[in-house]
């Protein structure tokens, strides 16, 4: 579980750094209602992300014995691209390798693998 915590820490640090950069650019344009607009925008963005993931999961063959593994990779790619932008996949030469390492870490931790499987099942039950 420590490796997943490390990955979570790395993602959190990256998120904070990107957030600081974005905040610096936006601060001069900030209005009193912009904070509530940002929260609303984030919720809307999360809904779009969820819909995107569910639509991608629909394209996978649920009878495939590798379905959960493929769904987990698809989920990870979607989250990372949503968080850091689509350009990360073309700008990071090792994007696929990074996704594979995160997936491997999750798969090697039985509790995390179980939780991810439950998450995928929950998302696919809405399909």
DSSP file (Angstrom, degrees, kcal/mol; ACC not computed):
  #  RESIDUE AA STRUCTURE BP1 BP2  ACC     N-H-->O    O-->H-N    N-H-->O    O-->H-N    TCO  KAPPA ALPHA  PHI   PSI    X-CA   Y-CA   Z-CA
    1    1 A X     >        0   0    0      0, 0.0     4,-2.2     0, 0.0     5,-0.2   0.000 360.0 360.0 360.0 -24.0    0.0    0.0    0.0
    2    2 A X  H  >  +     0   0    0      1,-0.2     4,-2.3     2,-0.2     5,-0.1   0.870 360.0  54.9 -61.8 -37.0    3.0    2.3    0.5
    3    3 A X  H  > S+     0   0    0      2,-0.2     4,-2.3     1,-0.2    -1,-0.2   0.896 108.1  48.7 -65.3 -38.6    3.6    2.5   -3.2
    4    4 A X  H  > S+     0   0    0      2,-0.2     4,-2.9     1,-0.2    -1,-0.2   0.908 110.0  51.7 -66.7 -40.3    0.1    3.6   -3.9
    5    5 A X  H  X S+     0   0    0     -4,-2.2     4,-2.5     2,-0.2    -2,-0.2   0.897 109.3  51.1 -61.1 -38.8    0.4    6.2   -1.1
    6    6 A X  H  X S+     0   0    0     -4,-2.3     4,-2.5     2,-0.2    -2,-0.2   0.919 111.1  47.3 -62.9 -44.1    3.6    7.4   -2.8
    7    7 A X  H  X S+     0   0    0     -4,-2.3     4,-2.7     2,-0.2     5,-0.2   0.921 111.8  50.5 -63.5 -43.5    1.9    7.7   -6.2
    8    8 A X  H  X S+     0   0    0     -4,-2.9     4,-2.5     1,-0.2    -2,-0.2   0.907 110.6  50.2 -60.2 -41.4   -1.0    9.5   -4.5
    9    9 A X  H  X S+     0   0    0     -4,-2.5     4,-2.5     2,-0.2    -2,-0.2   0.913 110.5  49.1 -63.2 -43.2    1.5   11.9   -2.9
   10   10 A X  H  X S+     0   0    0     -4,-2.5     4,-2.5     2,-0.2    -2,-0.2   0.930 112.7  47.1 -62.5 -46.0    3.2   12.5   -6.2
   11   11 A X  H  X S+     0   0    0     -4,-2.7     4,-2.7     1,-0.2    -2,-0.2   0.892 111.7  51.3 -63.1 -39.3   -0.1   13.2   -8.0
   12   12 A X  H  X S+     0   0    0     -4,-2.5     4,-2.5    -5,-0.2    -2,-0.2   0.907 110.3  48.5 -65.0 -41.6   -1.2   15.5   -5.1
   13   13 A X  H  X S+     0   0    0     -4,-2.5     4,-2.6     2,-0.2    -2,-0.2   0.930 113.1  47.6 -63.3 -45.2    2.1   17.5   -5.3
   14   14 A X  H  X S+     0   0    0     -4,-2.5     4,-2.7     1,-0.2     5,-0.2   0.920 111.7  50.6 -61.7 -43.6    1.7   17.8   -9.1
   15   15 A X  H  X S+     0   0    0     -4,-2.7     4,-2.5     1,-0.2    -2,-0.2   0.913 111.4  48.2 -60.0 -44.3   -1.9   18.9   -8.7
   16   16 A X  H  X S+     0   0    0     -4,-2.5     4,-2.4     2,-0.2    -2,-0.2   0.913 112.0  48.8 -63.8 -42.7   -0.9   21.5   -6.1
   17   17 A X  H  X S+     0   0    0     -4,-2.6     4,-2.0     2,-0.2    -2,-0.2   0.930 113.8  45.6 -63.5 -45.4    1.9   22.9   -8.3
   18   18 A X  H  X S+     0   0    0     -4,-2.7     4,-2.4     1,-0.2    -1,-0.2   0.888 112.3  52.6 -64.7 -37.8   -0.4   23.1  -11.4
   19   19 A X  H  X S+     0   0    0     -4,-2.5     4,-2.7    -5,-0.2    -2,-0.2   0.888 107.2  51.7 -64.1 -39.8   -3.1   24.7   -9.2
   20   20 A X  H  X S+     0   0    0     -4,-2.4     4,-2.3     2,-0.2    -1,-0.2   0.912 110.7  48.4 -63.2 -42.5   -0.6   27.3   -8.0
   21   21 A X  H  X S+     0   0    0     -4,-2.0     4,-1.6     1,-0.2    -2,-0.2   0.931 114.0  45.6 -64.0 -44.6    0.4   28.2  -11.5
   22   22 A X  H  X S+     0   0    0     -4,-2.4     4,-1.7     1,-0.2    -2,-0.2   0.894 112.1  52.0 -65.6 -39.6   -3.3   28.4  -12.6
   23   23 A X  H  X S+     0   0    0     -4,-2.7     4,-2.5     1,-0.2    -1,-0.2   0.896 106.0  54.3 -65.1 -40.0   -4.2   30.5   -9.6
   24   24 A X  H  < S+     0   0    0     -4,-2.3     4,-0.5     1,-0.2    -1,-0.2   0.894 111.4  45.3 -60.5 -39.9   -1.4   33.0  -10.2
   25   25 A X  H  < S+     0   0    0     -4,-1.6    -1,-0.2     1,-0.2    -2,-0.2   0.817 119.4  40.9 -72.4 -30.9   -2.7   33.5  -13.7
   26   26 A X  H >X S+     0   0    0     -4,-1.7     3,-2.0     1,-0.2     4,-0.5   0.712  90.8  84.8 -92.9 -22.9   -6.3   33.9  -12.6
   27   27 A X  G >< S+     0   0    0     -4,-2.5     3,-1.1     1,-0.3    -1,-0.2   0.832  87.1  55.4 -52.2 -39.0   -5.9   36.0   -9.4
   28   28 A X  G 34 S+     0   0    0     -4,-0.5    -1,-0.3     1,-0.3    -2,-0.1   0.745 111.6  44.5 -69.2 -20.5   -5.9   39.2  -11.3
   29   29 A X  G <4 S+     0   0    0     -3,-2.0    -1,-0.3    -4,-0.1    -2,-0.2   0.384  85.6 129.2 -99.7   1.8   -9.2   38.4  -12.9
   30   30 A X    <<  -     0   0    0     -3,-1.1     2,-0.3    -4,-0.5    -3,-0.0  -0.343  33.8-175.3 -69.3 133.7  -10.9   37.1   -9.8
   31   31 A X    >>  -     0   0    0     -2,-0.1     3,-1.5     1,-0.0     4,-0.5  -0.789  42.4 -99.0-118.5 165.6  -14.3   38.5   -8.9
   32   32 A X  T 34 S+     0   0    0     -2,-0.3     3,-0.4     1,-0.3     4,-0.4   0.831 124.1  44.3 -55.9 -33.0  -16.3   37.8   -5.7
   33   33 A X  T 3> S+     0   0    0      1,-0.2     4,-1.9     2,-0.1    -1,-0.3   0.530  89.8  87.2 -90.1  -4.1  -18.5   35.2   -7.5
   34   34 A X  H <> S+     0   0    0     -3,-1.5     4,-2.4     1,-0.2    -1,-0.2   0.816  82.6  58.7 -67.1 -28.7  -15.6   33.5   -9.3
   35   35 A X  H  X S+     0   0    0     -4,-0.5     4,-2.1    -3,-0.4    -1,-0.2   0.935 109.1  42.9 -64.7 -46.2  -15.0   31.1   -6.4
   36   36 A X  H  > S+     0   0    0     -4,-0.4     4,-2.3     1,-0.2    -1,-0.2   0.854 113.5  53.4 -68.5 -33.3  -18.5   29.7   -6.5
   37   37 A X  H  X S+     0   0    0     -4,-1.9     4,-2.7     2,-0.2    -2,-0.2   0.897 107.5  51.3 -65.4 -39.6  -18.2   29.6  -10.3
   38   38 A X  H  X S+     0   0    0     -4,-2.4     4,-2.4     2,-0.2    -2,-0.2   0.917 110.8  47.7 -63.5 -43.7  -14.9   27.6  -10.0
   39   39 A X  H  X S+     0   0    0     -4,-2.1     4,-2.2     2,-0.2    -2,-0.2   0.920 113.7  47.6 -63.1 -43.4  -16.6   25.1   -7.6
   40   40 A X  H  X S+     0   0    0     -4,-2.3     4,-2.4     1,-0.2    -2,-0.2   0.901 111.9  50.3 -63.2 -41.3  -19.6   24.7  -10.0
   41   41 A X  H  X S+     0   0    0     -4,-2.7     4,-2.7     2,-0.2    -2,-0.2   0.893 109.3  51.2 -63.7 -40.6  -17.2   24.3  -12.9
   42   42 A X  H  X S+     0   0    0     -4,-2.4     4,-2.4     2,-0.2    -2,-0.2   0.911 110.8  48.0 -64.7 -43.0  -15.2   21.6  -11.1
   43   43 A X  H  X S+     0   0    0     -4,-2.2     4,-2.0     2,-0.2    -2,-0.2   0.925 113.6  47.7 -63.1 -44.3  -18.4   19.7  -10.2
   44   44 A X  H  X S+     0   0    0     -4,-2.4     4,-2.2     1,-0.2    -2,-0.2   0.909 111.1  51.5 -61.8 -42.4  -19.6   20.0  -13.8
   45   45 A X  H  X S+     0   0    0     -4,-2.7     4,-2.5     1,-0.2    -1,-0.2   0.882 108.1  51.6 -62.4 -39.6  -16.1   18.9  -15.0
   46   46 A X  H  X S+     0   0    0     -4,-2.4     4,-2.6     2,-0.2    -1,-0.2   0.878 108.4  51.7 -66.0 -37.2  -16.3   15.8  -12.7
   47   47 A X  H  X S+     0   0    0     -4,-2.0     4,-2.3     2,-0.2    -2,-0.2   0.902 110.3  48.7 -64.8 -40.5  -19.7   14.9  -14.1
   48   48 A X  H  X S+     0   0    0     -4,-2.2     4,-2.7     2,-0.2    -2,-0.2   0.915 110.7  51.4 -64.3 -43.0  -18.2   15.1  -17.7
   49   49 A X  H  X S+     0   0    0     -4,-2.5     4,-2.7     2,-0.2    -2,-0.2   0.936 110.0  48.6 -58.8 -47.7  -15.3   13.0  -16.6
   50   50 A X  H  X S+     0   0    0     -4,-2.6     4,-2.7     1,-0.2    -1,-0.2   0.924 112.3  48.3 -60.5 -44.9  -17.6   10.3  -15.2
   51   51 A X  H  X S+     0   0    0     -4,-2.3     4,-2.6     1,-0.2    -1,-0.2   0.904 111.1  51.4 -61.2 -41.8  -19.7   10.3  -18.3
   52   52 A X  H  X S+     0   0    0     -4,-2.7     4,-2.2     2,-0.2    -2,-0.2   0.925 111.5  46.7 -61.6 -45.6  -16.6   10.0  -20.5
   53   53 A X  H  X S+     0   0    0     -4,-2.7     4,-2.6     2,-0.2    -2,-0.2   0.930 112.5  49.4 -63.8 -45.3  -15.3    7.1  -18.4
   54   54 A X  H  X S+     0   0    0     -4,-2.7     4,-1.7     1,-0.2    -2,-0.2   0.911 111.2  50.1 -60.9 -42.2  -18.6    5.3  -18.5
   55   55 A X  H  X S+     0   0    0     -4,-2.6     4,-0.7     1,-0.2    -1,-0.2   0.886 111.4  48.3 -64.5 -38.3  -18.9    5.8  -22.3
   56   56 A X  H >< S+     0   0    0     -4,-2.2     3,-0.9     1,-0.2     4,-0.4   0.889 108.4  54.2 -67.4 -38.5  -15.3    4.4  -22.8
   57   57 A X  H >< S+     0   0    0     -4,-2.6     3,-1.3     1,-0.2    -1,-0.2   0.838  99.3  63.0 -64.3 -31.8  -16.2    1.4  -20.6
   58   58 A X  H 3< S+     0   0    0     -4,-1.7    -1,-0.2     1,-0.3    -2,-0.2   0.808  96.8  59.0 -60.4 -29.3  -19.2    0.7  -22.8
   59   59 A X  T << S+     0   0    0     -3,-0.9    -1,-0.3    -4,-0.7     2,-0.2   0.624  90.4  88.0 -78.7 -12.7  -16.7    0.1  -25.7
   60   60 A X  S <  S-     0   0    0     -3,-1.3     2,-0.9    -4,-0.4     7,-0.0  -0.580  86.7-113.8 -85.7 150.6  -15.0   -2.7  -23.8
   61   61 A X    >   -     0   0    0     -2,-0.2     3,-1.7     1,-0.2     6,-0.1  -0.749  22.7-160.8 -83.8 108.1  -16.1   -6.3  -24.0
   62   62 A X  T 3  S+     0   0    0     -2,-0.9    -1,-0.2     1,-0.3     5,-0.1   0.651  88.4  60.4 -68.0 -14.0  -17.3   -7.1  -20.5
   63   63 A X  T 3  S+     0   0    0      4,-0.1    -1,-0.3     3,-0.1     2,-0.2   0.560  78.7 110.5 -88.0  -8.0  -17.0  -10.9  -21.3
   64   64 A X  S X  S-     0   0    0     -3,-1.7     3,-2.0     1,-0.1     4,-0.2  -0.460  73.2-134.6 -65.1 134.1  -13.3  -10.5  -21.9
   65   65 A X  T 3  S+     0   0    0      1,-0.3     3,-0.2    -2,-0.2     4,-0.2   0.721 108.0  51.0 -65.5 -19.2  -11.2  -12.2  -19.2
   66   66 A X  T 3> S+     0   0    0      1,-0.2     4,-2.9     2,-0.1     5,-0.3   0.187  77.1 114.0 -98.7  14.6   -9.0   -9.1  -19.1
   67   67 A X  H <> S+     0   0    0     -3,-2.0     4,-3.0     1,-0.2     5,-0.2   0.913  75.6  46.4 -54.6 -50.3  -12.0   -6.7  -18.8
   68   68 A X  H  > S+     0   0    0     -4,-0.2     4,-2.5    -3,-0.2    -1,-0.2   0.910 114.3  48.3 -62.6 -42.6  -11.2   -5.4  -15.3
   69   69 A X  H  > S+     0   0    0      2,-0.2     4,-2.1     1,-0.2    -1,-0.2   0.935 114.7  44.8 -63.2 -46.6   -7.5   -4.9  -16.2
   70   70 A X  H  X S+     0   0    0     -4,-2.9     4,-2.5     1,-0.2    -2,-0.2   0.893 114.1  50.2 -64.3 -39.7   -8.4   -3.0  -19.4
   71   71 A X  H  X S+     0   0    0     -4,-3.0     4,-2.6    -5,-0.3    -2,-0.2   0.891 108.5  52.3 -66.2 -39.3  -11.0   -1.0  -17.6
   72   72 A X  H  X S+     0   0    0     -4,-2.5     4,-2.7    -5,-0.2    -2,-0.2   0.921 111.1  46.6 -63.1 -44.0   -8.6   -0.1  -14.8
   73   73 A X  H  X S+     0   0    0     -4,-2.1     4,-2.9     2,-0.2     5,-0.2   0.927 112.7  50.0 -63.3 -45.2   -6.0    1.2  -17.4
   74   74 A X  H  X S+     0   0    0     -4,-2.5     4,-2.3     1,-0.2    -2,-0.2   0.911 111.7  48.9 -58.4 -43.6   -8.7    3.1  -19.2
   75   75 A X  H  X S+     0   0    0     -4,-2.6     4,-2.5     2,-0.2    -2,-0.2   0.932 112.1  47.8 -61.7 -48.4   -9.9    4.6  -15.9
   76   76 A X  H  X S+     0   0    0     -4,-2.7     4,-2.6     1,-0.2     5,-0.3   0.923 112.2  49.0 -61.1 -46.4   -6.3    5.6  -15.0
   77   77 A X  H  X S+     0   0    0     -4,-2.9     4,-2.6     1,-0.2     5,-0.2   0.925 111.9  49.6 -59.1 -44.6   -5.6    7.2  -18.4
   78   78 A X  H  X S+     0   0    0     -4,-2.3     4,-2.2    -5,-0.2    -2,-0.2   0.911 112.1  47.1 -62.4 -43.7   -8.8    9.1  -18.3
   79   79 A X  H  X S+     0   0    0     -4,-2.5     4,-2.6     2,-0.2    -1,-0.2   0.928 114.3  46.0 -64.8 -45.9   -8.2   10.5  -14.8
   80   80 A X  H  X S+     0   0    0     -4,-2.6     4,-2.7     1,-0.2     5,-0.3   0.911 114.1  47.9 -67.4 -41.4   -4.6   11.5  -15.5
   81   81 A X  H  X S+     0   0    0     -4,-2.6     4,-1.9    -5,-0.3    -1,-0.2   0.888 113.6  48.4 -65.5 -37.6   -5.5   13.1  -18.8
   82   82 A X  H  < S+     0   0    0     -4,-2.2    -2,-0.2    -5,-0.2    -1,-0.2   0.913 115.7  44.0 -65.8 -43.1   -8.4   15.0  -17.1
   83   83 A X  H  < S+     0   0    0     -4,-2.6    -2,-0.2    -5,-0.2    -1,-0.2   0.897 130.1  21.6 -70.5 -41.4   -6.2   16.1  -14.3
   84   84 A X  H  < S-     0   0    0     -4,-2.7    -2,-0.2    -5,-0.2    -3,-0.2   0.478 113.8-101.0-111.4  -4.6   -3.2   17.2  -16.3
   85   85 A X    ><  -     0   0    0     -4,-1.9     3,-1.6    -5,-0.3     4,-0.3   0.079  31.4 -86.3  97.6 150.0   -4.6   17.8  -19.8
   86   86 A X  T >> S+     0   0    0      1,-0.3     3,-1.1     2,-0.2     4,-0.6   0.761 117.7  71.0 -62.3 -26.1   -4.6   15.8  -23.0
   87   87 A X  H 3> S+     0   0    0      1,-0.2     4,-2.5     2,-0.2     3,-0.4   0.715  80.6  75.3 -67.5 -18.5   -1.2   17.2  -24.0
   88   88 A X  H <> S+     0   0    0     -3,-1.6     4,-2.1     1,-0.2    -1,-0.2   0.863  90.2  56.3 -62.1 -34.1    0.5   15.1  -21.3
   89   89 A X  H <4 S+     0   0    0     -3,-1.1     6,-0.3    -4,-0.3    -1,-0.2   0.855 115.0  36.8 -68.9 -32.3    0.2   11.9  -23.3
   90   90 A X  H  < S+     0   0    0     -4,-0.6    -2,-0.2    -3,-0.4    -1,-0.2   0.776 120.4  47.0 -88.1 -27.0    1.9   13.4  -26.3
   91   91 A X  H  < S+     0   0    0     -4,-2.5     2,-0.8     1,-0.1    -2,-0.2   0.703 102.3  67.8 -86.4 -20.3    4.5   15.4  -24.3
   92   92 A X    ><  -     0   0    0     -4,-2.1     3,-1.8    -5,-0.2     4,-0.2  -0.867  67.2-163.0-103.0 106.1    5.4   12.6  -21.9
   93   93 A X  T 3  S+     0   0    0     -2,-0.8     3,-0.2     1,-0.3    -1,-0.1   0.729  90.2  47.1 -62.1 -19.9    7.2   10.0  -23.9
   94   94 A X  T 3> S+     0   0    0      1,-0.2     4,-2.6     2,-0.1    -1,-0.3   0.046  71.5 122.9-110.5  27.4    6.7    7.4  -21.2
   95   95 A X  H <> S+     0   0    0     -3,-1.8     4,-2.4    -6,-0.3     5,-0.2   0.919  77.6  47.0 -54.4 -49.3    3.0    8.0  -20.6
   96   96 A X  H  > S+     0   0    0     -3,-0.2     4,-2.4     1,-0.2    -1,-0.2   0.877 111.8  51.5 -61.9 -37.8    2.0    4.4  -21.3
   97   97 A X  H  > S+     0   0    0      2,-0.2     4,-2.3     1,-0.2    -1,-0.2   0.894 108.9  50.7 -66.5 -39.7    4.8    3.2  -19.0
   98   98 A X  H  X S+     0   0    0     -4,-2.6     4,-2.3     2,-0.2    -2,-0.2   0.934 111.3  47.9 -62.7 -46.2    3.6    5.4  -16.2
   99   99 A X  H  X S+     0   0    0     -4,-2.4     4,-2.7     1,-0.2    -2,-0.2   0.916 111.2  51.6 -60.6 -43.4    0.1    4.1  -16.5
  100  100 A X  H  X S+     0   0    0     -4,-2.4     4,-2.8     1,-0.2    -1,-0.2   0.893 109.3  49.7 -61.4 -40.8    1.4    0.6  -16.6
  101  101 A X  H  X S+     0   0    0     -4,-2.3     4,-2.3     2,-0.2    -1,-0.2   0.908 112.2  47.1 -66.6 -41.6    3.4    1.1  -13.4
  102  102 A X  H  X S+     0   0    0     -4,-2.3     4,-2.2     2,-0.2    -2,-0.2   0.936 114.2  48.1 -63.7 -44.7    0.4    2.6  -11.6
  103  103 A X  H  X S+     0   0    0     -4,-2.7     4,-2.9     1,-0.2    -2,-0.2   0.912 111.2  50.2 -61.1 -43.9   -1.8   -0.2  -12.8
  104  104 A X  H  X S+     0   0    0     -4,-2.8     4,-2.1     1,-0.2    -1,-0.2   0.892 109.1  52.3 -61.6 -41.1    0.8   -2.8  -11.7
  105  105 A X  H  < S+     0   0    0     -4,-2.3     4,-0.5     2,-0.2    -1,-0.2   0.918 112.6  44.5 -62.0 -44.3    1.0   -1.2   -8.3
  106  106 A X  H >< S+     0   0    0     -4,-2.2     3,-1.3     1,-0.2     7,-0.6   0.934 112.9  51.0 -65.4 -46.0   -2.7   -1.4   -7.8
  107  107 A X  H 3< S+     0   0    0     -4,-2.9    -1,-0.2     1,-0.3    -2,-0.2   0.829 106.9  54.4 -62.5 -32.7   -2.9   -4.9   -9.1
  108  108 A X  T 3< S+     0   0    0     -4,-2.1     2,-0.7    -5,-0.2    -1,-0.3   0.547  96.6  72.2 -81.4  -7.0   -0.2   -6.1   -6.7
  109  109 A X  S <> S-     0   0    0     -3,-1.3     4,-2.9    -4,-0.5     5,-0.3  -0.912  72.5-157.4-108.3 105.4   -2.1   -4.8   -3.7
  110  110 A X  H  > S+     0   0    0     -2,-0.7     4,-2.2     1,-0.2     5,-0.2   0.843  90.6  49.4 -53.5 -40.0   -5.1   -7.1   -3.1
  111  111 A X  H  > S+     0   0    0      2,-0.2     4,-2.2     1,-0.2    -1,-0.2   0.923 114.2  44.5 -67.5 -43.4   -7.1   -4.5   -1.2
  112  112 A X  H  > S+     0   0    0     -3,-0.2     4,-2.6     2,-0.2     5,-0.2   0.907 112.9  51.5 -66.9 -41.3   -6.6   -1.8   -3.8
  113  113 A X  H  X S+     0   0    0     -4,-2.9     4,-2.3    -7,-0.6    -2,-0.2   0.903 110.3  49.8 -61.1 -40.9   -7.3   -4.2   -6.7
  114  114 A X  H  X S+     0   0    0     -4,-2.2     4,-2.2    -5,-0.3    -2,-0.2   0.920 111.7  47.5 -63.9 -44.2  -10.5   -5.2   -4.9
  115  115 A X  H  X S+     0   0    0     -4,-2.2     4,-2.2     2,-0.2    -2,-0.2   0.890 112.2  49.6 -66.1 -39.2  -11.6   -1.6   -4.5
  116  116 A X  H  X S+     0   0    0     -4,-2.6     4,-2.7     2,-0.2    -1,-0.2   0.903 109.3  52.0 -66.0 -39.8  -10.8   -0.8   -8.1
  117  117 A X  H  X S+     0   0    0     -4,-2.3     4,-2.7     1,-0.2    -2,-0.2   0.918 109.9  49.4 -61.8 -42.7  -12.8   -3.8   -9.3
  118  118 A X  H  X S+     0   0    0     -4,-2.2     4,-2.5     2,-0.2    -1,-0.2   0.896 110.5  50.8 -62.2 -40.5  -15.7   -2.6   -7.2
  119  119 A X  H  X S+     0   0    0     -4,-2.2     4,-2.5     2,-0.2    -2,-0.2   0.935 111.4  46.9 -62.9 -46.7  -15.4    0.9   -8.7
  120  120 A X  H  X S+     0   0    0     -4,-2.7     4,-2.7     1,-0.2    -2,-0.2   0.917 112.9  49.8 -62.1 -43.6  -15.4   -0.5  -12.2
  121  121 A X  H  X S+     0   0    0     -4,-2.7     4,-1.5     1,-0.2    -1,-0.2   0.894 110.4  50.6 -62.6 -39.3  -18.3   -2.8  -11.5
  122  122 A X  H  < S+     0   0    0     -4,-2.5     4,-0.5     2,-0.2    -2,-0.2   0.925 113.2  45.1 -63.5 -44.7  -20.2    0.2  -10.0
  123  123 A X  H >< S+     0   0    0     -4,-2.5     3,-0.8     1,-0.2    -2,-0.2   0.888 114.7  47.8 -67.5 -38.7  -19.5    2.3  -13.1
  124  124 A X  H >< S+     0   0    0     -4,-2.7     3,-1.3     1,-0.2    -1,-0.2   0.697  97.8  69.2 -78.0 -17.5  -20.4   -0.5  -15.5
  125  125 A X  T 3< S+     0   0    0     -4,-1.5    -1,-0.2     1,-0.3    -2,-0.2   0.708  96.2  56.5 -71.2 -16.5  -23.6   -1.3  -13.7
  126  126 A X  T <         0   0    0     -3,-0.8    -1,-0.3    -4,-0.5    -2,-0.2   0.441 360.0 360.0 -90.1  -1.4  -24.9    2.0  -14.9
  127  127 A X    <         0   0    0     -3,-1.3    -1,-0.2    -4,-0.1    -2,-0.1   0.476 360.0 360.0 -80.0 360.0  -24.3    1.1  -18.5
